[in-house]
């Protein structure tokens, strides 16, 4: 049996797994899908779910390894992630952000994913307070329009639930419990609390979560633009990778939206702070001017990069300085690399061909107190990493003509 989900470039195949469809119809809010009418499909499936004797096997066209899940909830978790990636891969213009997103104060507050920061529990608690949930995991993002789109996938909570939750919140979770196993619980929220597929809203703020195991007073305070940029870049999913256009949009976004950090221990205090204090943050904090001044790359000539011992910036690499960090992007690969001030200094040195030893000698003059052996090891590690990512190249390896076509100029 093959199903066509709206927005996917190919079908999803269910092999002896038709029992999943009623669950998907119940949990997926508004994502249209229909049964394939033709007995012979014209294209290969993007995603397969096959029911075996003791498990479900989920496989996708872009991944060699198939994932076996022993529970229905585990299967749903894997399926939803792969379904979203199939959606993103079906259109080069699409991208997703790994985050939670909830409507507060007439806009979407985005909580970028961070390990064990409690974004799903916070999302559920905000829903209990009457707020409209867009996602607790993946949001379709349009950074140029500064808007997010819901996919209709319900929030999922890790079990057992954290200790000390408010009794009213626990009653809410019990009243809206969906599918669950020993590890996870899906919430089955009504339409006024969960956004449907395709629903859009403007972005209101970016809030980084910092949950403490120790008792601390909840506080909401501005966060450095470079840190916000790092999380937006690191939690993005795009079929063609990130581009200079996306990095520019992210930079403009953090220059216009409040970027804050919510530090908390008590869930109730965190929610109260978001509801009562967030409306006061109407604009972004001024982004500090970067001290990094980028040198233009010296153009290739017959005399440049003659030695295999020399390194130079690859042609067409996009560079964006944000406060004390430098973000590098190779548009042809979609990769992004972040450098600190020293790394940015080395990048600037490589605007012209230099050997690793020449870079080390320059840094030894700047940092005479640092052990020379340590400087040499750090330089070697950075150069190898930049070379591996295609951001720099060494001598005697002239680039193809294609390397110069369609790439953004160095900023």
LUMRO-677832 format. One record per residue (C-alpha): residue in one letter; y, x, z. Coordinates in Angstrom, 3 decimals. Layout:
BEGIN
+------+----------+----------+----------+
: rest :        v :        u :        w :
+------+----------+----------+----------+
:    A :        Y :        X :        Z :
...
+------+----------+----------+----------+
# end
This chain:
BEGIN
+------+----------+----------+----------+
: rest :        v :        u :        w :
+------+----------+----------+----------+
:    X :    0.000 :    0.000 :    0.000 :
:    X :    3.389 :    1.356 :   -1.029 :
:    X :    6.751 :    0.350 :    0.411 :
:    X :   10.188 :    0.993 :   -1.047 :
:    X :   12.945 :    1.589 :    1.507 :
:    X :   16.516 :    1.115 :    0.343 :
:    X :   18.167 :    4.451 :   -0.448 :
:    X :   14.940 :    6.429 :   -0.948 :
:    X :   14.207 :    8.086 :   -4.283 :
:    X :   10.495 :    7.312 :   -3.992 :
:    X :    8.048 :    5.047 :   -2.147 :
:    X :    6.394 :    5.375 :    1.263 :
:    X :    2.612 :    5.013 :    1.182 :
:    X :    0.582 :    3.470 :    4.002 :
:    X :   -3.143 :    4.178 :    3.800 :
:    X :   -5.143 :    1.891 :    6.099 :
:    X :   -1.995 :    1.754 :    8.210 :
:    X :   -0.598 :   -1.665 :    7.340 :
:    X :   -0.544 :   -2.537 :   11.058 :
:    X :    2.604 :   -0.436 :   11.344 :
:    X :    4.671 :   -2.772 :    9.162 :
:    X :    5.189 :   -5.553 :   11.747 :
:    X :    6.334 :   -2.907 :   14.260 :
:    X :    8.762 :   -1.420 :   11.720 :
:    X :   10.102 :   -4.881 :   10.872 :
:    X :   10.733 :   -5.500 :   14.564 :
:    X :   12.244 :   -2.131 :   15.504 :
:    X :   14.166 :   -1.152 :   12.360 :
:    X :   17.459 :   -3.019 :   12.367 :
:    X :   18.422 :   -4.119 :    8.873 :
:    X :   16.900 :   -1.280 :    6.805 :
:    X :   15.666 :   -3.250 :    3.773 :
:    X :   12.217 :   -2.449 :    2.418 :
:    X :    9.833 :   -4.244 :    0.102 :
:    X :    6.246 :   -4.012 :   -1.033 :
:    X :    5.673 :   -2.304 :   -4.382 :
:    X :    4.694 :   -5.007 :   -6.853 :
:    X :    3.093 :   -2.854 :   -9.544 :
:    X :   -0.491 :   -1.772 :   -9.011 :
:    X :    0.282 :    1.570 :  -10.666 :
:    X :    3.232 :    3.473 :   -9.199 :
:    X :    5.560 :    5.362 :  -11.491 :
:    X :    6.296 :    8.156 :   -8.981 :
:    X :    4.620 :   10.053 :   -6.167 :
:    X :    5.309 :    8.939 :   -2.583 :
:    X :    7.870 :   10.855 :   -0.544 :
:    X :    6.082 :   10.051 :    2.693 :
:    X :    2.538 :    9.044 :    3.614 :
:    X :    1.068 :    7.518 :    6.756 :
:    X :   -2.725 :    7.421 :    6.919 :
:    X :   -4.756 :    5.874 :    9.697 :
:    X :   -7.894 :    7.797 :   10.651 :
:    X :  -10.599 :    7.185 :   13.223 :
:    X :   -8.582 :    8.450 :   16.178 :
:    X :   -5.094 :    9.173 :   14.920 :
:    X :   -2.347 :    8.625 :   12.367 :
:    X :   -1.538 :   11.409 :    9.919 :
:    X :    2.026 :   11.646 :    8.628 :
:    X :    2.745 :   13.865 :    5.631 :
:    X :    5.743 :   14.410 :    3.350 :
:    X :    6.247 :   15.877 :   -0.107 :
:    X :    8.434 :   18.786 :    1.099 :
:    X :    6.224 :   19.996 :    3.972 :
:    X :    2.815 :   21.581 :    3.598 :
:    X :    1.672 :   20.717 :    7.102 :
:    X :    0.680 :   17.144 :    7.965 :
:    X :    1.319 :   15.889 :   11.506 :
:    X :   -1.422 :   14.048 :   13.376 :
:    X :   -0.354 :   11.608 :   16.112 :
:    X :   -2.749 :    9.933 :   18.532 :
:    X :   -0.438 :    7.087 :   19.612 :
:    X :    1.576 :    4.447 :   17.814 :
:    X :    4.804 :    5.632 :   19.470 :
:    X :    4.129 :    9.244 :   18.494 :
:    X :    3.551 :    8.080 :   14.919 :
:    X :    6.787 :    6.100 :   14.919 :
:    X :    8.713 :    9.116 :   16.235 :
:    X :    7.440 :   11.387 :   13.469 :
:    X :    7.790 :    8.661 :   10.846 :
:    X :   11.427 :    7.898 :   11.713 :
:    X :   12.451 :   11.574 :   11.530 :
:    X :   10.698 :   12.026 :    8.175 :
:    X :   12.109 :    8.728 :    6.883 :
:    X :   15.652 :    9.906 :    7.640 :
:    X :   15.033 :   13.274 :    6.002 :
:    X :   13.669 :   11.468 :    2.929 :
:    X :   16.857 :    9.390 :    2.903 :
:    X :   19.036 :   12.510 :    3.054 :
:    X :   16.977 :   14.305 :    0.391 :
:    X :   17.296 :   11.321 :   -1.937 :
:    X :   21.016 :   11.960 :   -2.513 :
:    X :   22.635 :   15.436 :   -2.519 :
:    X :   25.863 :   13.938 :   -1.171 :
:    X :   24.231 :   12.666 :    2.030 :
:    X :   24.123 :   14.441 :    5.350 :
:    X :   23.092 :   13.570 :    8.895 :
:    X :   24.142 :   14.818 :   12.286 :
:    X :   21.618 :   15.250 :   15.101 :
:    X :   23.500 :   13.375 :   17.797 :
:    X :   23.955 :   10.181 :   19.737 :
:    X :   26.778 :    7.880 :   18.679 :
:    X :   28.161 :    4.871 :   20.542 :
:    X :   31.229 :    2.713 :   19.909 :
:    X :   33.757 :    3.195 :   22.706 :
:    X :   37.457 :    2.395 :   22.520 :
:    X :   37.352 :    1.101 :   18.924 :
:    X :   35.522 :    4.050 :   17.385 :
:    X :   32.383 :    6.149 :   17.397 :
:    X :   32.028 :    8.713 :   20.148 :
:    X :   29.619 :   11.359 :   18.883 :
:    X :   27.464 :   13.316 :   21.333 :
:    X :   25.966 :   16.318 :   19.448 :
:    X :   22.403 :   17.113 :   20.452 :
:    X :   21.876 :   19.658 :   23.214 :
:    X :   18.607 :   20.426 :   24.978 :
:    X :   17.947 :   18.209 :   28.013 :
:    X :   21.575 :   17.026 :   28.144 :
:    X :   20.543 :   13.386 :   28.599 :
:    X :   22.039 :   11.921 :   25.420 :
:    X :   19.366 :    9.223 :   25.011 :
:    X :   19.572 :    8.074 :   28.639 :
:    X :   23.372 :    8.051 :   28.425 :
:    X :   23.161 :    6.046 :   25.183 :
:    X :   20.890 :    3.472 :   26.809 :
:    X :   23.184 :    3.229 :   29.848 :
:    X :   26.199 :    2.651 :   27.576 :
:    X :   24.212 :   -0.098 :   25.824 :
:    X :   23.560 :   -1.653 :   29.239 :
:    X :   27.327 :   -1.680 :   29.705 :
:    X :   27.773 :   -3.701 :   26.520 :
:    X :   28.627 :   -0.887 :   24.100 :
:    X :   27.430 :   -0.944 :   20.488 :
:    X :   24.864 :    1.830 :   19.861 :
:    X :   24.666 :    3.470 :   16.438 :
:    X :   21.994 :    6.041 :   17.287 :
:    X :   20.595 :    8.287 :   19.964 :
:    X :   19.265 :   10.841 :   17.474 :
:    X :   20.443 :   10.821 :   13.828 :
:    X :   23.720 :    9.568 :   12.361 :
:    X :   24.611 :    9.508 :    8.672 :
:    X :   27.905 :   11.390 :    8.638 :
:    X :   30.779 :   11.341 :    6.176 :
:    X :   33.032 :   14.098 :    7.537 :
:    X :   35.587 :   13.699 :    4.755 :
:    X :   36.068 :   10.007 :    5.608 :
:    X :   35.637 :   10.735 :    9.337 :
:    X :   33.080 :    7.936 :    9.604 :
:    X :   29.473 :    7.472 :   10.642 :
:    X :   26.765 :    5.116 :    9.377 :
:    X :   23.873 :    3.670 :   11.363 :
:    X :   20.283 :    3.758 :   10.155 :
:    X :   19.050 :    0.984 :   12.431 :
:    X :   16.564 :    3.175 :   14.341 :
:    X :   16.304 :    2.179 :   18.025 :
:    X :   16.943 :    4.540 :   20.963 :
:    X :   13.933 :    6.312 :   22.435 :
:    X :   13.707 :    7.383 :   26.091 :
:    X :   11.540 :   10.120 :   27.521 :
:    X :    9.081 :    9.036 :   30.230 :
:    X :    8.957 :    9.141 :   33.159 :
:    X :   12.551 :    8.007 :   33.552 :
:    X :   14.893 :   10.220 :   35.594 :
:    X :   14.915 :    9.580 :   39.335 :
:    X :   17.831 :    7.823 :   40.965 :
:    X :   18.739 :    5.433 :   38.143 :
:    X :   20.805 :    2.392 :   39.080 :
:    X :   18.660 :   -0.686 :   39.807 :
:    X :   20.626 :   -2.813 :   37.358 :
:    X :   20.071 :   -0.244 :   34.620 :
:    X :   16.332 :   -0.205 :   35.298 :
:    X :   16.242 :   -4.007 :   34.998 :
:    X :   18.049 :   -3.703 :   31.651 :
:    X :   15.463 :   -1.192 :   30.399 :
:    X :   12.591 :   -3.428 :   31.476 :
:    X :   14.171 :   -6.441 :   29.773 :
:    X :   14.597 :   -4.562 :   26.496 :
:    X :   11.434 :   -2.434 :   26.471 :
:    X :    9.754 :   -2.049 :   23.094 :
:    X :    6.787 :    0.071 :   22.063 :
:    X :    5.834 :    2.789 :   24.540 :
:    X :    3.155 :    5.307 :   25.427 :
:    X :    2.787 :    7.804 :   28.260 :
:    X :    5.631 :    9.982 :   26.965 :
:    X :    8.238 :    7.755 :   25.304 :
:    X :    9.712 :    4.262 :   25.346 :
:    X :   11.545 :    2.621 :   22.437 :
:    X :   14.226 :    0.099 :   23.314 :
:    X :   14.274 :   -3.256 :   21.542 :
:    X :   17.983 :   -4.067 :   21.672 :
:    X :   19.704 :   -7.240 :   20.411 :
:    X :   22.019 :   -7.082 :   17.408 :
:    X :   25.198 :   -7.052 :   19.494 :
:    X :   24.061 :   -3.810 :   21.171 :
:    X :   22.478 :   -1.940 :   18.247 :
:    X :   24.050 :   -1.310 :   14.858 :
:    X :   22.081 :   -2.250 :   11.761 :
:    X :   21.342 :   -0.045 :    8.769 :
:    X :   24.465 :    0.525 :    6.695 :
:    X :   26.926 :   -0.399 :    9.435 :
:    X :   29.876 :    2.022 :    9.465 :
:    X :   32.570 :    2.885 :   11.992 :
:    X :   35.367 :    5.469 :   12.221 :
:    X :   34.837 :    8.540 :   14.367 :
:    X :   36.780 :    8.424 :   17.634 :
:    X :   35.842 :   11.633 :   19.484 :
:    X :   33.288 :   14.438 :   19.744 :
:    X :   31.902 :   14.851 :   23.269 :
:    X :   29.611 :   17.732 :   24.217 :
:    X :   27.247 :   16.957 :   27.085 :
:    X :   26.646 :   19.350 :   29.967 :
:    X :   24.276 :   17.829 :   32.525 :
:    X :   23.833 :   19.610 :   35.849 :
:    X :   20.757 :   19.418 :   38.058 :
:    X :   23.031 :   20.013 :   41.047 :
:    X :   25.492 :   17.530 :   42.466 :
:    X :   28.847 :   18.003 :   40.684 :
:    X :   31.767 :   15.665 :   40.114 :
:    X :   31.850 :   14.323 :   36.582 :
:    X :   34.749 :   15.626 :   34.522 :
:    X :   35.982 :   15.260 :   30.956 :
:    X :   37.954 :   18.195 :   29.573 :
:    X :   38.880 :   19.780 :   26.237 :
:    X :   36.387 :   22.152 :   24.638 :
:    X :   37.100 :   25.158 :   22.425 :
:    X :   37.311 :   24.288 :   18.734 :
:    X :   34.929 :   27.123 :   17.837 :
:    X :   32.253 :   25.707 :   20.132 :
:    X :   32.663 :   22.221 :   18.647 :
:    X :   32.442 :   23.719 :   15.159 :
:    X :   29.276 :   25.610 :   16.118 :
:    X :   27.535 :   22.458 :   17.339 :
:    X :   28.555 :   20.363 :   14.334 :
:    X :   27.284 :   23.066 :   11.967 :
:    X :   24.098 :   23.690 :   13.945 :
:    X :   23.137 :   20.026 :   14.238 :
:    X :   23.776 :   19.073 :   10.591 :
:    X :   21.077 :   18.124 :    8.105 :
:    X :   21.933 :   18.170 :    4.394 :
:    X :   19.509 :   18.256 :    1.467 :
:    X :   21.387 :   21.032 :   -0.334 :
:    X :   22.479 :   22.813 :    2.838 :
:    X :   26.057 :   23.096 :    4.016 :
:    X :   28.883 :   23.828 :    1.598 :
:    X :   32.464 :   25.103 :    1.916 :
:    X :   33.605 :   21.502 :    1.433 :
:    X :   31.614 :   20.381 :    4.483 :
:    X :   32.841 :   23.311 :    6.605 :
:    X :   36.427 :   22.528 :    5.649 :
:    X :   35.869 :   18.877 :    6.562 :
:    X :   34.378 :   19.864 :    9.936 :
:    X :   37.375 :   22.100 :   10.621 :
:    X :   39.800 :   19.319 :    9.739 :
:    X :   37.784 :   16.877 :   11.843 :
:    X :   37.974 :   18.992 :   15.015 :
:    X :   41.669 :   19.438 :   14.324 :
:    X :   42.245 :   15.671 :   14.362 :
:    X :   39.686 :   14.211 :   16.784 :
:    X :   39.538 :   14.865 :   20.526 :
:    X :   36.760 :   17.415 :   21.163 :
:    X :   35.729 :   17.220 :   24.795 :
:    X :   33.020 :   18.310 :   27.197 :
:    X :   31.510 :   15.835 :   29.641 :
:    X :   30.067 :   17.702 :   32.626 :
:    X :   28.080 :   15.463 :   34.954 :
:    X :   25.210 :   14.982 :   37.358 :
:    X :   25.497 :   11.258 :   38.071 :
:    X :   24.849 :    9.016 :   35.069 :
:    X :   27.011 :    6.259 :   36.573 :
:    X :   29.954 :    8.643 :   37.031 :
:    X :   29.582 :    9.854 :   33.436 :
:    X :   29.680 :    6.308 :   32.053 :
:    X :   32.690 :    5.382 :   34.220 :
:    X :   34.540 :    8.469 :   33.010 :
:    X :   33.869 :    7.635 :   29.353 :
:    X :   34.946 :    4.027 :   29.786 :
:    X :   38.073 :    4.654 :   31.849 :
:    X :   39.343 :    8.136 :   30.906 :
:    X :   38.366 :    8.528 :   27.255 :
:    X :   41.004 :    6.039 :   25.978 :
:    X :   43.704 :    8.441 :   27.218 :
:    X :   42.510 :   11.111 :   24.770 :
:    X :   44.089 :    9.898 :   21.562 :
:    X :   44.568 :   13.160 :   19.670 :
:    X :   42.918 :   16.535 :   19.325 :
:    X :   44.080 :   19.461 :   21.385 :
:    X :   45.971 :   22.021 :   19.256 :
:    X :   43.519 :   24.503 :   17.748 :
:    X :   44.446 :   28.062 :   18.687 :
:    X :   45.456 :   30.244 :   15.751 :
:    X :   42.677 :   32.672 :   14.929 :
:    X :   43.327 :   36.359 :   15.477 :
:    X :   40.932 :   37.096 :   12.609 :
:    X :   42.760 :   38.111 :    9.449 :
:    X :   40.415 :   38.196 :    6.483 :
:    X :   40.596 :   41.043 :    3.987 :
:    X :   40.096 :   40.094 :    0.339 :
:    X :   36.902 :   41.446 :   -1.143 :
:    X :   37.359 :   44.345 :   -3.552 :
:    X :   36.148 :   43.209 :   -6.962 :
:    X :   33.102 :   44.818 :   -8.515 :
:    X :   33.612 :   47.707 :  -10.906 :
:    X :   31.386 :   50.444 :  -12.332 :
:    X :   32.429 :   52.649 :   -9.409 :
:    X :   31.515 :   50.254 :   -6.594 :
:    X :   28.200 :   50.131 :   -4.746 :
:    X :   26.588 :   53.069 :   -6.475 :
:    X :   24.586 :   54.186 :   -3.446 :
:    X :   21.662 :   52.237 :   -1.923 :
:    X :   23.065 :   53.330 :    1.450 :
:    X :   26.232 :   51.281 :    0.929 :
:    X :   26.789 :   47.618 :    1.783 :
:    X :   29.432 :   45.154 :    0.603 :
:    X :   30.168 :   41.455 :    0.946 :
:    X :   28.318 :   39.409 :   -1.664 :
:    X :   30.563 :   37.748 :   -4.258 :
:    X :   31.730 :   34.190 :   -3.630 :
:    X :   30.999 :   33.964 :    0.097 :
:    X :   33.185 :   31.404 :    1.839 :
:    X :   34.668 :   32.515 :    5.182 :
:    X :   36.425 :   30.323 :    7.734 :
:    X :   37.988 :   31.696 :   10.930 :
:    X :   38.064 :   29.262 :   13.865 :
:    X :   39.717 :   30.722 :   16.958 :
:    X :   37.646 :   33.815 :   17.883 :
:    X :   34.722 :   33.021 :   15.594 :
:    X :   34.108 :   33.557 :   11.878 :
:    X :   31.848 :   31.179 :    9.946 :
:    X :   30.324 :   32.463 :    6.700 :
:    X :   28.777 :   30.235 :    4.051 :
:    X :   26.854 :   31.061 :    0.889 :
:    X :   27.283 :   27.898 :   -1.229 :
:    X :   24.252 :   28.750 :   -3.363 :
:    X :   21.933 :   28.793 :   -0.340 :
:    X :   23.668 :   26.356 :    1.999 :
:    X :   23.313 :   28.753 :    4.944 :
:    X :   25.985 :   29.265 :    7.608 :
:    X :   26.327 :   32.337 :    9.796 :
:    X :   28.616 :   32.635 :   12.808 :
:    X :   30.140 :   35.980 :   13.844 :
:    X :   32.090 :   36.983 :   16.946 :
:    X :   35.222 :   39.143 :   16.816 :
:    X :   33.318 :   42.409 :   16.423 :
:    X :   31.060 :   40.899 :   13.768 :
:    X :   34.153 :   39.592 :   11.982 :
:    X :   35.630 :   43.091 :   12.105 :
:    X :   32.512 :   44.511 :   10.495 :
:    X :   32.643 :   41.761 :    7.853 :
:    X :   36.207 :   42.802 :    7.052 :
:    X :   35.173 :   46.452 :    6.762 :
:    X :   32.583 :   45.392 :    4.172 :
:    X :   35.274 :   44.024 :    1.875 :
:    X :   34.727 :   47.417 :    0.270 :
:    X :   31.479 :   49.380 :   -0.009 :
:    X :   30.579 :   51.261 :    3.180 :
:    X :   27.417 :   52.810 :    4.534 :
:    X :   26.008 :   51.820 :    7.892 :
:    X :   26.954 :   55.258 :    9.235 :
:    X :   30.558 :   54.801 :    8.110 :
:    X :   30.712 :   51.475 :    9.947 :
:    X :   29.233 :   53.100 :   13.063 :
:    X :   31.758 :   55.957 :   12.912 :
:    X :   34.673 :   53.496 :   12.733 :
:    X :   33.360 :   51.471 :   15.687 :
:    X :   32.805 :   54.627 :   17.759 :
:    X :   36.498 :   55.385 :   17.407 :
:    X :   37.437 :   51.834 :   18.454 :
:    X :   34.942 :   51.665 :   21.348 :
:    X :   34.598 :   55.244 :   22.692 :
:    X :   33.218 :   53.944 :   26.011 :
:    X :   30.126 :   52.415 :   24.352 :
:    X :   26.967 :   54.479 :   23.927 :
:    X :   26.808 :   55.610 :   20.234 :
:    X :   23.105 :   54.772 :   20.068 :
:    X :   23.855 :   51.191 :   21.112 :
:    X :   26.580 :   50.850 :   18.464 :
:    X :   24.218 :   52.146 :   15.770 :
:    X :   21.462 :   49.731 :   16.810 :
:    X :   23.855 :   46.750 :   16.857 :
:    X :   25.318 :   47.623 :   13.444 :
:    X :   21.875 :   48.045 :   11.904 :
:    X :   20.741 :   44.688 :   13.314 :
:    X :   23.817 :   42.870 :   11.990 :
:    X :   23.671 :   44.445 :    8.535 :
:    X :   20.003 :   43.604 :    8.132 :
:    X :   20.643 :   40.033 :    9.237 :
:    X :   23.582 :   39.567 :    6.853 :
:    X :   21.573 :   41.119 :    4.015 :
:    X :   18.597 :   38.862 :    4.741 :
:    X :   20.868 :   35.817 :    4.461 :
:    X :   22.347 :   37.070 :    1.194 :
:    X :   25.839 :   37.411 :    2.669 :
:    X :   26.045 :   41.126 :    1.910 :
:    X :   24.250 :   43.283 :   -0.653 :
:    X :   23.519 :   46.963 :   -0.894 :
:    X :   24.192 :   49.382 :   -3.727 :
:    X :   22.209 :   49.670 :   -6.961 :
:    X :   21.433 :   45.922 :   -6.913 :
:    X :   24.074 :   44.367 :   -9.192 :
:    X :   24.239 :   40.564 :   -8.915 :
:    X :   23.346 :   38.253 :  -11.742 :
:    X :   26.149 :   36.526 :  -13.617 :
:    X :   25.087 :   33.306 :  -11.897 :
:    X :   26.205 :   34.795 :   -8.591 :
:    X :   29.815 :   34.565 :   -9.765 :
:    X :   29.670 :   31.021 :  -11.083 :
:    X :   30.624 :   27.969 :   -9.060 :
:    X :   31.245 :   29.805 :   -5.812 :
:    X :   34.245 :   29.181 :   -3.591 :
:    X :   36.792 :   31.978 :   -3.224 :
:    X :   37.004 :   33.913 :   -0.006 :
:    X :   39.444 :   32.256 :    2.357 :
+------+----------+----------+----------+
# end
